[in-house]
Amino acid sequence: MPSRKNAPRCLHPLALASIAATAALAPAWAQAQVQSQTVEIFGVSPLSGVDVPRERIPANVQGARAADIERSQALDLTSFMNRRLGSVFINEVQNNPFQPDVNFRGFTASPLLGTQQGLSLYVDGVRMNQPFGDVVSWDLVPKSAIASMALNPGSNPLFGLNTLGGALVVQTKDGRKNPGSSVQVQAGSHGRAAVEFEHGGRSGELHWFVTGNKFHEKGWRDDSKSDMNQLFAKLGRRSGDTDLTLTASVADTDLNGNGMQVQHLLERDYASVYTKPDNTKNRAFLLNLALSQGLSEHWTLTGNAYYRRIKTRTYNGDLNDDSLDQALYQPNADEILALTDAGYTGFPTAGESPANTPFPKWRCIANALLLDEPAEKCTGVINQTSTNQSHYGLSGQLNFDGKLLGMDSKSLLGVALDFSRSHFIQGSELGYVNADRSITGVGAIGDGVNGGVADGEPYDTRVDLSGRTRIYSLFGSTILNVAPGTHLTLSGRYNHSSVRNRDAITPGGGAGSLDGDHSFSRFNPALGLTFTPMAGINAWAGISQGSRDPSSIELGCADPANPCKLPNSFAGDPPLQQVVTTTFEAGVRGGSAGQFAWSLGFFRSDNKDDLLFVADNASGFGYFKNFGKTRRQGIELGLSLQPAKGVTVGANYTWLQATYRSAEVVNGSSNSSNESAEDGFPGVEGTIDIHPGDRIPLVPRQMLKLYADIDIGDAWSFGADVNAVGRTLARGNENGHHQSDGVFYLGEGHSAGYSVLNLNAAWKPTKGLKLFVQINNALDRNYSSAAQLGPTGFDDAGNFQSRPFAADANGDRPLRHATFYAPGAPRSFSVGLKYSF
């Protein structure tokens, strides 16, 4: 993507050399530290009850506390992870700060339906992956309520389904550990304004905590405002060995994420959008009752019962691909008379008439009212969805700390029951593209079915699907001290799930029906070993296995005889297999926590029966299938050092290789190497071949994160962080062979590497008062975090155009194709004030 300032395409060799040299010296440095250590404790399952030191966990677990997140001044949890945690990167496909695709080691947790999810998220033991599609809505996780977070890597089966690449576990604040009150206000660039409060306390056996925030931003791109309201409250009672808490959380968000933009339009206006609107509204309610009960000196019982309800509405304006064969339109007298008879009186207006106006508006209106091939005559389409979900269940965990088989152990045995109901509705309304690239709908036609498409018309994307899921799980784990400094971990989880889909439009299970009953069962094991040969040195090795059931969207788009288009179109549902991931990792770490710490590790995750959206010949349609294997493997290096009082510096480096391990054919219509182009017909639909070893798109090979925090006395603090990410392939360039020809195919088929510098400072003039300022993207880099190949319906001036080329010898009319980018936010400033009392 073009840039005002050059962004690095790869990480600087000197930076890598310095990190490697530091790692080589790390053992000697570690032994030179003061022996007093701060032991870092992590939970080993979604529920609390078994907490162990990092040195007993056979994985490169990472964590942070509320103070770390506040110190960084990150906007939310995902922003903090992107800046500070190793192997985490973000694809801003939606281009809204609260709707990122969070990736860890090449696995994704995304709010977009149809994305292949591979990470699980838990808040206070409640699974936050939504039942319909396993999506994660990051805007429903309140940052101000977070007490701690831990990123558990690998396919740890204790964290249940969808834990293919890792699990993020969040614990929230309570009044016992977080007493006091505070109020914070903040303002900044692009119309940002936010207010936040929190209060916690205790009285006798009772404790309580409440926090809330209100956020508004106009956004830096056209029509990209965001509004977010969150409220979180916790009431608890602790008496002796009994701790009972009731948590309630509500959220109401209204987010506009206008997605990717084509390269040549970004060059004209970096803040422009391709089409609009692209709006998502979420309303969520969560109730969670948690119990911790001491049973004896060695036994405790923990558990929770929860209820969660989520309502999601989307309203998206897009180009109508069926309209790209059309040309300028001038209605004749008979058509104008027919329009008038049909009740349309909207033309001519000042400066606008049927004679001088391109077809998008007039022909769409004419054919909508006259029921004459409306799908081909309207340049735009408005897609709307409505998703209602309820998710409820309970889990219990029996925890043991004592002798087992003559060895010291920490063990757990648990059961979980999770149930959900969902109702998904999708419809489309045809419309036309305005000069500002917004889409105006033409309203209902015919009988109004499908928001503007009559029964029997060729354009019909209706979905009305009800689903029910039931998941039963048994899990257990033990950590055995088999020798001094050596700990063996054994764990496993059995999951049995059933999915029941019912189609209200085509019931009965016939061709094209979404009706289906599916069940999946599997036991996933894990084995790990940690070894401490000397003070300050700890090694680990482990192998684990996790699985993911196909989601409703994948089960609903899995029939080669009834292909569909992403993201939300559905067809029939032959059975799909579970995705199974096996992860092996090993490494060594050392140092003195809080003074100097380092780690060096290797990981490999192999997916079997992975799910991929593959092409149906050259139609542009396709379906999900279990196609074979994929692999993510890499090396991770982490460093943290306190060279002087009040000074902390750190670095995380990742080399990551994400590749396909099986051959497949996928849709490659916008790839210059597709089979049609190879046959001498560029610009028309075609497929591409994936070969074993080809890179998976949107996954960088290298990531480097540097950070520094400096305290000057008790009054001043300063911070800086650099996030550098290597080049990634565009989606649609799975074979890596796309090249620009300047005519039919525009753009390079990848997003360039980039680095972003963020700065912050805080001043405490008096006790309880803090003033803070932050500069994001301080060097004002233009960059992109993701790219995708696709056809473009706009010329270089931003005007809608039909297929610009005459029919070729094959009778096809070629399209122009381009690389679309997810542009990164430009430099922005924010200032705030926080008062604690």
ZAMARGU-4260 file (C-alpha; in steps of 0.2 Angstrom, whole numbers, plus 5000, padded with zeros to 4 digits):
<rodrens>
0) 5000/5000/5000 | 5007/5017/4996 | 5014/5027/5011 | 5018/5045/5015 | 5033/5038/5025
5) 5042/5022/5020 | 5037/5007/5032 | 5050/4993/5034 | 5046/4978/5024 | 5055/4967/5037
10) 5063/4968/5054 | 5080/4975/5055 | 5094/4962/5056 | 5103/4972/5069 | 5088/4972/5080
15) 5087/4953/5078 | 5105/4951/5082 | 5105/4961/5098 | 5090/4951/5104 | 5099/4935/5100
20) 5115/4941/5109 | 5105/4946/5124 | 5097/4928/5125 | 5114/4920/5124 | 5120/4930/5139
25) 5103/4928/5148 | 5108/4913/5160 | 5124/4922/5166 | 5114/4938/5169 | 5100/4929/5178
30) 5112/4921/5191 | 5119/4938/5194 | 5102/4945/5200 | 5097/4946/5218 | 5089/4930/5224
35) 5073/4937/5231 | 5060/4934/5217 | 5042/4938/5214 | 5033/4922/5210 | 5021/4924/5195
40) 5005/4913/5198 | 4993/4907/5184 | 4977/4897/5184 | 4977/4881/5174 | 4959/4880/5169
45) 4944/4893/5166 | 4938/4891/5184 | 4949/4897/5198 | 4955/4885/5212 | 4971/4878/5205
50) 4985/4892/5204 | 5003/4887/5200 | 5019/4896/5197 | 5024/4899/5179 | 5039/4887/5182
55) 5027/4872/5183 | 5017/4876/5167 | 5024/4867/5152 | 5020/4882/5140 | 5025/4900/5137
60) 5011/4907/5146 | 5010/4926/5146 | 5000/4937/5159 | 4996/4955/5164 | 4987/4964/5178
65) 4976/4979/5178 | 4991/4991/5182 | 5000/4985/5167 | 4985/4988/5156 | 4982/5006/5163
70) 5001/5010/5162 | 5001/5007/5143 | 4986/5018/5141 | 4980/5005/5128 | 4962/5008/5122
75) 4956/4991/5126 | 4962/4973/5130 | 4965/4969/5112 | 4976/4985/5109 | 4986/4980/5125
80) 4989/4963/5119 | 4994/4969/5102 | 5007/4981/5109 | 5015/4970/5123 | 5012/4951/5121
85) 5022/4940/5110 | 5015/4932/5095 | 5000/4943/5095 | 4995/4953/5080 | 4979/4962/5074
90) 4971/4962/5057 | 4959/4977/5056 | 4948/4969/5043 | 4933/4979/5049 | 4943/4994/5053
95) 4935/4999/5069 | 4946/4999/5085 | 4933/4988/5094 | 4931/4975/5080 | 4948/4968/5077
100) 4953/4951/5072 | 4965/4946/5086 | 4978/4933/5080 | 4990/4923/5091 | 5002/4911/5083
105) 4992/4911/5067 | 4975/4907/5075 | 4961/4919/5076 | 4947/4926/5087 | 4936/4937/5077
110) 4919/4946/5078 | 4915/4941/5059 | 4904/4927/5055 | 4913/4915/5043 | 4930/4918/5050
115) 4939/4902/5055 | 4940/4904/5074 | 4954/4896/5084 | 4956/4905/5101 | 4944/4904/5116
120) 4940/4918/5128 | 4934/4916/5146 | 4929/4930/5158 | 4927/4923/5176 | 4925/4906/5170
125) 4911/4910/5157 | 4915/4906/5139 | 4913/4922/5128 | 4914/4913/5111 | 4897/4915/5105
130) 4887/4900/5101 | 4883/4905/5083 | 4899/4904/5074 | 4911/4905/5089 | 4914/4923/5086
135) 4921/4935/5099 | 4914/4952/5101 | 4928/4962/5109 | 4917/4977/5112 | 4908/4967/5126
140) 4923/4965/5137 | 4925/4980/5148 | 4943/4985/5151 | 4940/4994/5167 | 4933/4978/5175
145) 4949/4968/5171 | 4960/4963/5186 | 4971/4951/5177 | 4973/4941/5161 | 4983/4926/5155
150) 4986/4920/5138 | 4988/4901/5138 | 4996/4895/5122 | 4994/4879/5113 | 4979/4867/5112
155) 4976/4865/5130 | 4961/4853/5132 | 4956/4860/5149 | 4950/4876/5140 | 4937/4867/5130
160) 4931/4868/5112 | 4939/4880/5100 | 4956/4880/5110 | 4966/4876/5094 | 4980/4889/5096
165) 4977/4896/5114 | 4965/4902/5127 | 4963/4920/5134 | 4957/4920/5152 | 4952/4936/5161
170) 4948/4938/5179 | 4938/4953/5185 | 4940/4965/5200 | 4931/4964/5216 | 4929/4975/5231
175) 4941/4965/5243 | 4956/4967/5231 | 4951/4983/5223 | 4944/4995/5236 | 4942/5014/5232
180) 4934/5025/5219 | 4940/5034/5204 | 4933/5044/5190 | 4942/5047/5173 | 4938/5058/5158
185) 4947/5058/5141 | 4947/5067/5125 | 4957/5066/5109 | 4958/5066/5090 | 4944/5062/5079
190) 4931/5067/5091 | 4935/5055/5104 | 4927/5058/5121 | 4926/5045/5135 | 4921/5045/5154
195) 4924/5030/5166 | 4921/5027/5184 | 4924/5013/5196 | 4920/5009/5215 | 4925/4995/5226
200) 4923/4991/5244 | 4919/4979/5258 | 4910/4979/5275 | 4911/4964/5286 | 4908/4949/5275
205) 4901/4959/5261 | 4911/4966/5246 | 4906/4975/5230 | 4913/4982/5215 | 4905/4992/5201
210) 4913/5001/5185 | 4905/5009/5169 | 4911/5018/5154 | 4904/5028/5140 | 4914/5030/5124
215) 4911/5041/5108 | 4922/5044/5093 | 4918/5051/5076 | 4932/5040/5069 | 4946/5045/5057
220) 4938/5038/5041 | 4922/5043/5033 | 4906/5039/5043 | 4915/5028/5055 | 4909/5034/5072
225) 4908/5022/5087 | 4897/5023/5103 | 4900/5011/5117 | 4891/5010/5134 | 4897/4996/5147
230) 4892/4993/5165 | 4899/4980/5176 | 4894/4976/5194 | 4899/4962/5207 | 4892/4958/5224
235) 4900/4945/5235 | 4900/4938/5252 | 4915/4930/5260 | 4912/4920/5276 | 4926/4908/5282
240) 4930/4897/5268 | 4915/4902/5258 | 4915/4915/5244 | 4900/4918/5234 | 4899/4932/5221
245) 4886/4937/5209 | 4891/4947/5193 | 4880/4957/5181 | 4887/4965/5165 | 4877/4974/5152
250) 4884/4982/5136 | 4876/4993/5122 | 4887/4996/5107 | 4885/5005/5090 | 4900/5003/5079
255) 4904/5007/5061 | 4918/4998/5053 | 4919/5002/5035 | 4931/4989/5030 | 4945/4988/5017
260) 4948/5001/5003 | 4955/4998/4986 | 4972/5004/4983 | 4969/5018/4970 | 4956/5026/4981
265) 4967/5026/4996 | 4980/5035/4986 | 4967/5049/4982 | 4960/5050/5000 | 4967/5039/5014
270) 4951/5042/5025 | 4939/5036/5011 | 4928/5020/5012 | 4923/5008/4998 | 4905/5008/5002
275) 4894/5012/5017 | 4886/5010/5029 | 4894/4996/5038 | 4886/4996/5055 | 4885/4983/5069
280) 4874/4985/5085 | 4877/4974/5100 | 4866/4972/5116 | 4872/4960/5129 | 4868/4955/5146
285) 4877/4943/5157 | 4873/4936/5174 | 4886/4924/5183 | 4885/4916/5200 | 4902/4910/5206
290) 4906/4899/5222 | 4922/4895/5230 | 4920/4883/5245 | 4934/4876/5256 | 4930/4858/5260
295) 4946/4853/5270 | 4964/4856/5272 | 4967/4849/5254 | 4951/4850/5245 | 4941/4865/5238
300) 4926/4866/5227 | 4924/4880/5214 | 4910/4883/5201 | 4898/4894/5192 | 4881/4896/5184
305) 4878/4909/5171 | 4866/4916/5159 | 4871/4926/5144 | 4860/4935/5131 | 4866/4944/5115
310) 4857/4953/5101 | 4867/4958/5086 | 4860/4968/5071 | 4871/4972/5056 | 4866/4984/5041
315) 4879/4984/5027 | 4879/4993/5010 | 4888/4984/4997 | 4890/4984/4978 | 4879/4972/4969
320) 4890/4961/4958 | 4876/4956/4947 | 4875/4974/4941 | 4893/4976/4934 | 4888/4971/4916
325) 4876/4986/4914 | 4879/5003/4906 | 4872/5021/4907 | 4853/5021/4907 | 4840/5033/4900
330) 4822/5028/4903 | 4811/5030/4888 | 4794/5039/4888 | 4784/5022/4891 | 4795/5018/4906
335) 4793/5035/4914 | 4774/5033/4912 | 4775/5016/4920 | 4785/5023/4934 | 4772/5037/4936
340) 4758/5025/4936 | 4767/5015/4949 | 4767/5030/4960 | 4785/5036/4958 | 4786/5055/4957
345) 4805/5058/4962 | 4811/5064/4945 | 4817/5076/4938 | 4825/5086/4952 | 4836/5101/4951
350) 4851/5097/4940 | 4846/5079/4938 | 4835/5070/4925 | 4834/5053/4917 | 4843/5059/4902
355) 4859/5065/4912 | 4859/5052/4926 | 4869/5036/4925 | 4859/5020/4927 | 4862/5015/4945
360) 4848/5026/4952 | 4835/5027/4938 | 4836/5009/4931 | 4836/5002/4949 | 4820/5012/4953
365) 4812/5008/4937 | 4815/4989/4937 | 4811/4988/4956 | 4794/4995/4953 | 4791/4986/4937
370) 4798/4969/4943 | 4809/4968/4928 | 4826/4959/4933 | 4829/4970/4948 | 4845/4960/4953
375) 4854/4965/4937 | 4848/4983/4937 | 4853/4989/4954 | 4871/4993/4957 | 4870/4992/4976
380) 4863/4980/4989 | 4859/4982/5008 | 4862/4967/5018 | 4854/4965/5035 | 4856/4952/5048
385) 4848/4949/5065 | 4855/4937/5078 | 4848/4933/5094 | 4857/4921/5106 | 4855/4915/5123
390) 4869/4905/5132 | 4868/4897/5149 | 4876/4883/5159 | 4885/4878/5174 | 4902/4870/5179
395) 4910/4863/5194 | 4928/4859/5199 | 4935/4849/5213 | 4952/4855/5217 | 4965/4845/5227
400) 4982/4851/5234 | 4992/4837/5243 | 5000/4820/5241 | 4995/4810/5226 | 5004/4793/5223
405) 5016/4798/5236 | 5020/4814/5227 | 5016/4832/5230 | 5002/4837/5218 | 4990/4850/5212
410) 4975/4842/5204 | 4957/4846/5198 | 4942/4836/5192 | 4928/4845/5184 | 4912/4845/5174
415) 4903/4858/5163 | 4886/4859/5155 | 4883/4872/5141 | 4867/4875/5132 | 4862/4888/5119
420) 4849/4894/5107 | 4851/4905/5093 | 4840/4913/5079 | 4848/4920/5064 | 4839/4930/5050
425) 4847/4938/5035 | 4839/4948/5021 | 4844/4960/5007 | 4837/4975/4999 | 4842/4981/4982
430) 4848/4999/4979 | 4859/5011/4970 | 4876/5019/4973 | 4877/5037/4977 | 4891/5049/4973
435) 4898/5047/4991 | 4898/5028/4988 | 4884/5026/5001 | 4870/5014/4996 | 4851/5019/4996
440) 4838/5005/4996 | 4824/5006/4984 | 4812/4998/4997 | 4801/4983/4995 | 4795/4976/4978
445) 4782/4963/4974 | 4776/4956/4990 | 4790/4963/5000 | 4798/4947/5005 | 4817/4948/5008
450) 4816/4967/5011 | 4814/4970/4992 | 4814/4954/4982 | 4799/4945/4977 | 4797/4927/4978
455) 4804/4919/4962 | 4815/4933/4958 | 4834/4928/4954 | 4841/4938/4969 | 4837/4929/4985
460) 4848/4928/5000 | 4836/4925/5014 | 4840/4915/5029 | 4829/4911/5044 | 4839/4898/5054
465) 4836/4893/5072 | 4849/4882/5081 | 4851/4873/5097 | 4867/4867/5105 | 4871/4856/5120
470) 4889/4853/5126 | 4893/4841/5140 | 4911/4840/5146 | 4922/4831/5159 | 4939/4836/5162
475) 4954/4833/5174 | 4972/4838/5177 | 4986/4834/5189 | 5003/4842/5191 | 5015/4830/5200
480) 5031/4834/5208 | 5040/4818/5202 | 5058/4824/5207 | 5065/4840/5215 | 5063/4854/5203
485) 5053/4842/5190 | 5035/4843/5187 | 5024/4832/5176 | 5007/4838/5170 | 4994/4826/5164
490) 4977/4832/5159 | 4962/4829/5147 | 4945/4833/5142 | 4930/4824/5135 | 4917/4834/5125
495) 4901/4828/5118 | 4891/4841/5108 | 4875/4841/5098 | 4869/4854/5086 | 4851/4855/5080
500) 4847/4867/5065 | 4830/4871/5059 | 4826/4881/5043 | 4810/4891/5043 | 4811/4895/5024
505) 4815/4877/5017 | 4810/4865/5031 | 4811/4847/5030 | 4829/4843/5025 | 4827/4843/5006
510) 4839/4851/4994 | 4845/4867/5000 | 4837/4865/5017 | 4847/4870/5033 | 4838/4857/5043
515) 4850/4845/5052 | 4855/4836/5067 | 4874/4834/5071 | 4884/4827/5085 | 4902/4827/5089
520) 4912/4818/5103 | 4930/4818/5107 | 4943/4815/5121 | 4958/4827/5120 | 4974/4824/5131
525) 4989/4834/5136 | 5006/4829/5143 | 5019/4841/5149 | 5035/4842/5159 | 5045/4856/5167
530) 5063/4855/5174 | 5073/4867/5184 | 5091/4861/5184 | 5098/4876/5193 | 5091/4892/5201
535) 5086/4904/5188 | 5084/4891/5174 | 5068/4882/5169 | 5065/4871/5154 | 5048/4865/5148
540) 5041/4853/5135 | 5023/4848/5131 | 5011/4841/5119 | 4993/4844/5119 | 4977/4842/5108
545) 4962/4852/5106 | 4947/4852/5094 | 4933/4863/5087 | 4916/4858/5081 | 4910/4865/5064
550) 4900/4881/5068 | 4882/4883/5061 | 4888/4894/5047 | 4900/4881/5041 | 4887/4867/5043
555) 4875/4878/5033 | 4887/4881/5019 | 4895/4864/5016 | 4885/4857/5001 | 4894/4856/4984
560) 4877/4855/4976 | 4871/4871/4984 | 4886/4882/4985 | 4885/4900/4993 | 4895/4916/4995
565) 4903/4922/5011 | 4901/4929/5023 | 4884/4925/5028 | 4875/4916/5014 | 4869/4898/5018
570) 4865/4882/5008 | 4863/4864/5012 | 4872/4856/5026 | 4881/4839/5024 | 4891/4834/5039
575) 4908/4841/5042 | 4922/4833/5053 | 4929/4841/5069 | 4945/4851/5067 | 4959/4843/5078
580) 4975/4852/5082 | 4990/4844/5090 | 5003/4856/5097 | 5020/4853/5103 | 5031/4866/5111
585) 5047/4866/5121 | 5059/4880/5128 | 5069/4887/5142 | 5066/4902/5153 | 5075/4911/5167
590) 5080/4926/5177 | 5072/4934/5192 | 5054/4940/5189 | 5053/4958/5192 | 5071/4961/5188
595) 5077/4952/5173 | 5067/4938/5164 | 5070/4929/5147 | 5062/4915/5138 | 5066/4906/5121
600) 5054/4893/5114 | 5048/4883/5099 | 5031/4878/5095 | 5022/4868/5081 | 5003/4866/5079
605) 4996/4854/5066 | 4978/4855/5061 | 4969/4840/5054 | 4953/4841/5045 | 4955/4859/5044
610) 4940/4869/5037 | 4942/4880/5021 | 4930/4889/5010 | 4934/4881/4993 | 4928/4886/4975
615) 4914/4878/4965 | 4923/4878/4948 | 4924/4896/4942 | 4908/4902/4948 | 4914/4913/4962
620) 4903/4903/4974 | 4909/4889/4985 | 4907/4879/5001 | 4916/4874/5017 | 4924/4857/5017
625) 4937/4847/5028 | 4951/4849/5016 | 4967/4842/5025 | 4980/4849/5035 | 4988/4866/5040
630) 5003/4870/5051 | 5008/4885/5062 | 5026/4884/5069 | 5038/4896/5075 | 5051/4903/5088
635) 5047/4915/5102 | 5060/4925/5111 | 5055/4937/5126 | 5065/4948/5137 | 5061/4960/5152
640) 5074/4970/5161 | 5075/4983/5175 | 5092/4991/5173 | 5088/5004/5186 | 5075/5009/5199
645) 5059/5014/5190 | 5065/5008/5173 | 5058/4993/5164 | 5062/4988/5146 | 5057/4973/5136
650) 5056/4965/5119 | 5046/4950/5111 | 5051/4943/5095 | 5042/4930/5085 | 5047/4920/5069
655) 5031/4912/5063 | 5028/4900/5048 | 5009/4897/5044 | 5007/4885/5029 | 4995/4874/5020
660) 5000/4855/5021 | 4987/4849/5008 | 4983/4853/4990 | 4966/4861/4986 | 4957/4872/4973
665) 4950/4888/4979 | 4942/4903/4972 | 4955/4914/4963 | 4944/4926/4952 | 4955/4941/4957
670) 4972/4933/4957 | 4982/4936/4941 | 4987/4918/4941 | 4970/4910/4940 | 4966/4896/4928
675) 4956/4908/4916 | 4970/4921/4915 | 4982/4906/4912 | 4971/4901/4897 | 4972/4919/4890
680) 4956/4926/4898 | 4962/4939/4911 | 4950/4948/4922 | 4936/4934/4922 | 4932/4922/4935
685) 4944/4907/4939 | 4952/4896/4952 | 4969/4894/4959 | 4978/4879/4966 | 4985/4878/4984
690) 5000/4867/4985 | 5008/4860/5002 | 5020/4873/5008 | 5010/4888/5002 | 5009/4902/5015
695) 4992/4906/5024 | 4986/4924/5020 | 4986/4937/5033 | 4999/4929/5044 | 5016/4938/5045
700) 5032/4929/5046 | 5040/4941/5059 | 5035/4951/5073 | 5045/4962/5085 | 5038/4972/5100
705) 5049/4984/5110 | 5043/4994/5125 | 5050/5004/5139 | 5042/5012/5155 | 5052/5025/5165
710) 5047/5033/5182 | 5055/5049/5188 | 5051/5050/5206 | 5033/5048/5211 | 5026/5062/5200
715) 5031/5058/5182 | 5031/5043/5171 | 5034/5040/5153 | 5032/5025/5141 | 5035/5020/5123
720) 5032/5005/5113 | 5036/5000/5095 | 5026/4986/5086 | 5034/4980/5070 | 5026/4967/5059
725) 5032/4959/5043 | 5024/4957/5026 | 5008/4947/5024 | 5000/4939/5009 | 4983/4946/5004
730) 4967/4934/5006 | 4964/4928/4988 | 4983/4926/4985 | 4984/4909/4994 | 4996/4902/4981
735) 5007/4918/4982 | 5008/4920/4963 | 4998/4936/4960 | 5006/4950/4951 | 5000/4967/4945
740) 4998/4969/4926 | 4992/4987/4928 | 4976/4983/4917 | 4966/4969/4923 | 4975/4966/4940
745) 4980/4981/4951 | 4990/4980/4967 | 5004/4968/4973 | 4994/4955/4982 | 5001/4958/4999
750) 5002/4971/5013 | 5020/4978/5017 | 5028/4976/5033 | 5026/4991/5045 | 5031/4998/5062
755) 5021/5009/5073 | 5028/5020/5088 | 5016/5025/5102 | 5021/5037/5116 | 5013/5041/5133
760) 5016/5051/5149 | 5008/5054/5165 | 5010/5067/5179 | 5003/5066/5197 | 5003/5083/5204
765) 4995/5078/5220 | 4989/5062/5229 | 4974/5054/5219 | 4976/5065/5204 | 4984/5060/5188
770) 4985/5069/5171 | 4990/5059/5156 | 4993/5061/5137 | 4996/5048/5123 | 5002/5049/5105
775) 4997/5034/5094 | 5007/5031/5078 | 5018/5046/5083 | 5028/5045/5066 | 5011/5046/5057
780) 5015/5030/5046 | 5003/5025/5033 | 5002/5006/5034 | 4989/4992/5032 | 4986/4977/5044
785) 4978/4966/5031 | 4974/4965/5012 | 4962/4956/5001 | 4960/4953/4982 | 4944/4957/4974
790) 4935/4965/4959 | 4933/4984/4960 | 4917/4993/4954 | 4925/5011/4954 | 4936/5020/4942
795) 4952/5030/4948 | 4940/5045/4951 | 4929/5035/4963 | 4914/5034/4951 | 4905/5018/4948
800) 4909/5009/4932 | 4902/4993/4924 | 4914/4980/4917 | 4926/4992/4907 | 4932/4979/4894
805) 4923/4972/4879 | 4919/4954/4878 | 4933/4942/4875 | 4935/4928/4863 | 4927/4917/4876
810) 4911/4928/4877 | 4916/4935/4894 | 4917/4953/4899 | 4932/4955/4910 | 4933/4965/4927
815) 4946/4976/4934 | 4953/4968/4950 | 4963/4976/4964 | 4971/4974/4981 | 4961/4980/4995
820) 4969/4986/5011 | 4964/4988/5029 | 4972/5005/5032 | 4980/5009/5049 | 4975/5024/5059
825) 4985/5040/5057 | 4993/5049/5071 | 4981/5054/5085 | 4982/5062/5102 | 4972/5060/5118
830) 4973/5068/5135 | 4964/5063/5151 | 4962/5066/5169 | 4959/5053/5183 | 4955/5056/5201
835) 4956/5042/5214 | 4949/5043/5231
</rodrens>
